[in-house]
């Protein structure tokens, strides 16, 4: 088994590179995936990465599960308990990244948001519906559902029970390749 990526993998890499406007750091004038840079990748082999799971701290695991499962209508994959921490993993049955919730039992105060995390995107088939569910559950409204002129999406912002900024995104012309489209899988 060689280290050179399959032709389809290389084409997918080139398409993603062009879509996101990535540049070859050795030659900023050339898009990443152009002949020279993709040949270099093929010569040296590639390791494949896929973003899989994010873990956020929560102050109350049951309240957090209420938001992600009851409000956002995602599925609870499993719960576990390790010394000093209650954990739960949430994911859509249609794929995408998983979200791990962690309640540290020795931390009784509110979550310190700091400045590291800005927001969590949730793609939805119905922005208005999930926003209304969040309001009915007692979440804080940051922005009501709004159709954007710049992109073919409707977005809304809420803060969940721990104060995380959540952006609900409804795509009107489908999602990019590799991102499950809630309108076509549900």
C-alpha positions as CSV (number, residue, x, y, z in Angstrom):
1,X,0.0,0.0,0.0
2,X,1.7,3.3,-1.2
3,X,1.7,6.6,0.5
4,X,0.3,8.5,-2.5
5,X,-3.4,9.6,-1.9
6,X,-6.0,8.1,-4.3
7,X,-6.9,10.2,-7.3
8,X,-10.3,11.1,-5.8
9,X,-8.7,12.1,-2.5
10,X,-6.3,14.4,-4.3
11,X,-9.2,16.0,-6.3
12,X,-11.2,16.5,-3.2
13,X,-8.2,18.1,-1.5
14,X,-7.7,20.4,-4.5
15,X,-11.4,21.3,-4.6
16,X,-11.4,22.1,-0.8
17,X,-8.3,24.1,-1.2
18,X,-9.8,26.2,-3.9
19,X,-13.1,26.6,-2.1
20,X,-11.5,27.9,1.0
21,X,-8.8,29.9,-0.8
22,X,-5.9,28.1,1.0
23,X,-2.5,29.1,-0.2
24,X,0.8,27.2,-0.4
25,X,2.9,28.7,2.4
26,X,6.1,28.2,0.3
27,X,4.5,30.0,-2.7
28,X,1.7,32.3,-1.5
29,X,1.0,33.3,-5.1
30,X,-0.2,29.8,-5.8
31,X,-3.4,28.2,-4.4
32,X,-2.8,25.1,-2.3
33,X,-3.6,22.1,-4.5
34,X,-2.1,23.6,-7.6
35,X,0.2,21.2,-9.4
36,X,3.4,22.0,-7.6
37,X,2.0,21.9,-4.0
38,X,-0.2,18.9,-4.6
39,X,2.7,17.0,-6.2
40,X,4.7,17.8,-3.1
41,X,2.0,16.4,-0.9
42,X,1.8,13.2,-3.0
43,X,5.6,12.8,-2.8
44,X,5.6,13.0,1.0
45,X,2.4,11.2,1.6
46,X,-0.5,12.6,3.7
47,X,-2.2,11.7,6.9
48,X,-5.9,12.2,6.9
49,X,-7.6,14.1,9.7
50,X,-11.3,14.6,10.3
51,X,-12.6,16.9,13.1
52,X,-14.5,14.5,15.3
53,X,-15.5,15.8,18.7
54,X,-15.4,19.0,20.8
55,X,-15.7,19.0,24.5
56,X,-17.1,22.0,26.4
57,X,-17.5,22.5,30.2
58,X,-21.1,22.8,31.5
59,X,-22.3,23.7,35.0
60,X,-25.2,21.2,35.0
61,X,-25.0,18.2,32.8
62,X,-28.8,17.5,32.8
63,X,-29.6,21.1,31.9
64,X,-27.0,21.0,29.1
65,X,-28.5,17.8,27.8
66,X,-32.0,19.4,27.9
67,X,-30.7,22.2,25.6
68,X,-28.9,20.0,23.1
69,X,-31.4,17.1,23.0
70,X,-34.8,18.7,23.8
71,X,-34.2,22.1,22.2
72,X,-31.8,21.4,19.4
73,X,-33.3,17.9,18.7
74,X,-29.9,16.2,18.5
75,X,-29.3,12.7,19.9
76,X,-27.7,11.8,23.2
77,X,-25.1,9.1,22.1
78,X,-24.0,8.1,25.6
79,X,-23.3,9.3,29.1
80,X,-20.4,8.3,31.3
81,X,-18.9,9.2,34.6
82,X,-15.2,9.4,35.3
83,X,-13.7,10.4,38.7
84,X,-14.9,14.0,39.3
85,X,-16.6,14.5,35.9
86,X,-20.0,13.7,34.4
87,X,-19.9,13.5,30.6
88,X,-22.4,13.2,27.8
89,X,-21.8,13.0,24.0
90,X,-24.3,14.6,21.6
91,X,-24.5,14.0,17.8
92,X,-26.9,14.2,14.9
93,X,-27.9,10.8,13.6
94,X,-27.0,12.1,10.2
95,X,-23.3,12.6,11.0
96,X,-21.2,15.7,11.5
97,X,-19.0,16.4,14.6
98,X,-19.9,15.2,18.0
99,X,-20.2,17.5,21.1
100,X,-19.0,16.3,24.4
101,X,-20.4,17.9,27.5
102,X,-18.4,17.8,30.7
103,X,-19.6,18.8,34.2
104,X,-16.6,19.0,36.6
105,X,-18.1,18.1,40.0
106,X,-15.4,20.1,41.9
107,X,-16.4,23.3,40.1
108,X,-19.6,24.8,41.6
109,X,-19.4,28.2,39.9
110,X,-20.5,29.4,36.5
111,X,-18.5,28.5,33.4
112,X,-15.7,31.0,32.8
113,X,-16.2,31.8,29.1
114,X,-12.9,33.6,28.7
115,X,-12.1,34.6,25.1
116,X,-11.1,31.3,23.5
117,X,-14.5,30.2,22.2
118,X,-16.6,32.5,20.1
119,X,-19.6,30.4,19.1
120,X,-20.9,27.0,18.2
121,X,-22.6,26.5,14.8
122,X,-25.7,24.2,14.5
123,X,-26.9,23.6,11.0
124,X,-30.7,23.1,11.0
125,X,-33.4,22.5,8.5
126,X,-35.6,25.1,10.2
127,X,-34.0,28.1,11.9
128,X,-37.2,29.6,13.1
129,X,-38.4,26.4,14.7
130,X,-35.2,25.7,16.7
131,X,-35.0,29.4,17.7
132,X,-38.5,29.3,19.0
133,X,-37.8,26.1,20.9
134,X,-34.8,27.8,22.5
135,X,-36.9,30.8,23.5
136,X,-39.6,28.5,24.9
137,X,-37.0,26.6,27.0
138,X,-35.8,29.9,28.5
139,X,-32.6,30.6,26.5
140,X,-31.4,34.1,26.0
141,X,-32.1,35.6,22.5
142,X,-29.1,37.4,20.9
143,X,-30.5,37.7,17.4
144,X,-33.9,36.6,15.9
145,X,-33.9,34.6,12.7
146,X,-32.6,36.7,9.9
147,X,-32.1,35.9,6.2
148,X,-28.7,37.2,5.1
149,X,-28.1,39.1,1.9
150,X,-24.4,38.1,1.7
151,X,-24.9,34.3,1.9
152,X,-28.0,32.1,1.1
153,X,-28.7,31.3,4.8
154,X,-31.0,32.3,7.6
155,X,-29.3,32.6,11.0
156,X,-30.3,33.1,14.6
157,X,-28.2,33.4,17.8
158,X,-29.1,32.3,21.3
159,X,-27.1,31.8,24.5
160,X,-27.6,28.3,26.0
161,X,-28.1,27.7,29.7
162,X,-24.3,28.1,30.4
163,X,-24.0,31.2,28.2
164,X,-22.4,29.6,25.1
165,X,-23.3,31.6,22.0
166,X,-25.1,29.2,19.6
167,X,-25.6,30.1,15.9
168,X,-28.4,28.3,14.2
169,X,-27.8,28.2,10.5
170,X,-30.4,27.2,7.8
171,X,-28.8,26.8,4.4
172,X,-31.1,27.7,1.5
173,X,-28.9,26.3,-1.3
174,X,-27.4,23.2,0.4
175,X,-24.2,22.9,2.4
176,X,-20.7,22.5,1.1
177,X,-19.4,19.1,0.1
178,X,-18.7,16.9,3.1
179,X,-21.1,18.7,5.4
180,X,-24.4,16.9,6.0
181,X,-27.4,19.0,4.8
182,X,-30.2,18.8,7.4
183,X,-32.8,19.5,4.6
184,X,-31.8,16.5,2.6
185,X,-31.2,13.9,5.4
186,X,-34.2,14.6,7.7
